[in-house]
């Protein structure tokens, strides 16, 4: 469900991660009650909030699925280098109809793939 599909809630702004905010506030209050210096507590709470927020964003980025491959017939980006064994001509293929395209022909013969298999 995208943000356009969600009904608007009254009250306007709301935090993106209320659990993180709540944990930081609870820790902040607990440290102040325990008698720690307020400046140190505020700096530590800010650092903890930043670390947790960045961590949640990184995990969210890894949780997204890999996009579907383009439909058959559309060109895909590749970076494959071929070489003609007869004359030494080298060709770099940058777009192809699939990830493993047929080798081009030169001097009436198929060219040899020079790109390591690991780089495909």
C-alpha positions as CSV (number, residue, x, y, z in Angstrom):
1,X,0.0,0.0,0.0
2,X,1.6,3.3,-1.1
3,X,1.3,6.6,0.8
4,X,-1.2,7.8,-1.9
5,X,-3.5,4.8,-1.1
6,X,-3.5,5.3,2.7
7,X,-6.3,7.5,4.1
8,X,-5.1,10.8,5.6
9,X,-5.0,10.8,9.3
10,X,-6.1,13.8,11.4
11,X,-3.4,15.6,13.2
12,X,-1.0,16.1,10.3
13,X,2.6,15.1,11.1
14,X,3.5,11.8,12.8
15,X,6.9,10.2,13.4
16,X,8.1,7.5,10.9
17,X,9.5,5.2,13.5
18,X,7.6,5.7,16.8
19,X,9.2,2.7,18.5
20,X,12.7,4.1,18.0
21,X,11.5,7.5,19.3
22,X,9.8,5.9,22.3
23,X,12.9,3.8,23.2
24,X,15.1,6.9,23.1
25,X,12.7,9.0,25.2
26,X,12.4,6.2,27.8
27,X,16.2,5.9,28.0
28,X,16.6,9.7,28.2
29,X,14.1,9.9,31.1
30,X,15.7,6.9,32.9
31,X,19.2,8.4,32.7
32,X,18.0,11.8,33.9
33,X,16.2,10.2,36.8
34,X,19.3,8.1,37.6
35,X,21.3,11.4,38.0
36,X,23.5,11.6,34.9
37,X,24.5,15.0,33.5
38,X,21.7,16.3,31.3
39,X,24.1,17.4,28.4
40,X,25.7,14.0,28.2
41,X,22.4,12.3,28.3
42,X,21.0,14.4,25.5
43,X,24.1,13.9,23.3
44,X,24.0,10.1,24.0
45,X,20.3,9.9,23.2
46,X,20.8,11.9,20.0
47,X,23.7,9.5,18.9
48,X,21.6,6.4,19.8
49,X,18.6,7.8,17.8
50,X,20.9,8.5,14.8
51,X,22.5,5.0,14.9
52,X,19.1,3.2,15.2
53,X,17.5,5.3,12.5
54,X,20.4,4.6,10.0
55,X,20.2,0.9,10.9
56,X,16.5,0.7,10.3
57,X,16.9,2.5,6.9
58,X,19.7,0.1,5.9
59,X,17.7,-2.9,6.8
60,X,14.7,-1.5,5.0
61,X,16.8,-1.1,1.9
62,X,17.9,-4.7,2.0
63,X,14.4,-6.0,2.5
64,X,13.1,-4.7,-0.9
65,X,12.9,-7.4,-3.5
66,X,15.0,-7.4,-6.6
67,X,13.1,-5.9,-9.5
68,X,11.7,-8.1,-12.2
69,X,13.9,-8.5,-15.3
70,X,12.7,-6.6,-18.4
71,X,10.4,-8.4,-20.7
72,X,11.8,-10.6,-23.5
73,X,13.0,-8.6,-26.4
74,X,14.0,-5.5,-24.4
75,X,17.6,-4.7,-24.3
76,X,19.6,-5.3,-21.1
77,X,22.8,-3.6,-20.0
78,X,25.8,-5.9,-20.3
79,X,29.6,-5.3,-20.3
80,X,31.2,-8.1,-22.3
81,X,34.4,-7.9,-24.3
82,X,35.0,-10.2,-27.4
83,X,38.1,-10.7,-29.5
84,X,38.6,-12.1,-33.0
85,X,41.2,-14.9,-33.0
86,X,42.1,-14.3,-36.6
87,X,42.8,-10.5,-36.8
88,X,42.8,-9.5,-33.1
89,X,39.8,-7.0,-33.3
90,X,38.2,-6.4,-29.9
91,X,34.6,-5.5,-29.4
92,X,32.8,-4.4,-26.2
93,X,29.1,-5.2,-26.1
94,X,27.1,-2.8,-23.9
95,X,23.5,-3.8,-24.6
96,X,22.0,-7.2,-25.5
97,X,18.6,-8.9,-25.7
98,X,19.6,-11.2,-22.8
99,X,22.3,-11.5,-20.1
100,X,24.2,-14.2,-22.1
101,X,24.1,-13.1,-25.7
102,X,25.5,-15.1,-28.7
103,X,29.0,-14.1,-29.7
104,X,29.3,-11.7,-32.6
105,X,31.0,-12.9,-35.8
106,X,34.1,-11.4,-37.4
107,X,36.3,-12.7,-40.2
108,X,33.6,-15.3,-40.9
109,X,34.1,-16.8,-37.4
110,X,32.6,-16.4,-33.9
111,X,34.6,-14.1,-31.7
112,X,36.0,-15.4,-28.3
113,X,34.7,-13.9,-25.1
114,X,37.4,-12.1,-23.1
115,X,35.3,-11.1,-20.1
116,X,35.9,-13.4,-17.1
117,X,32.8,-15.6,-16.3
118,X,32.8,-14.1,-12.8
119,X,32.1,-10.6,-14.2
120,X,28.9,-11.7,-16.0
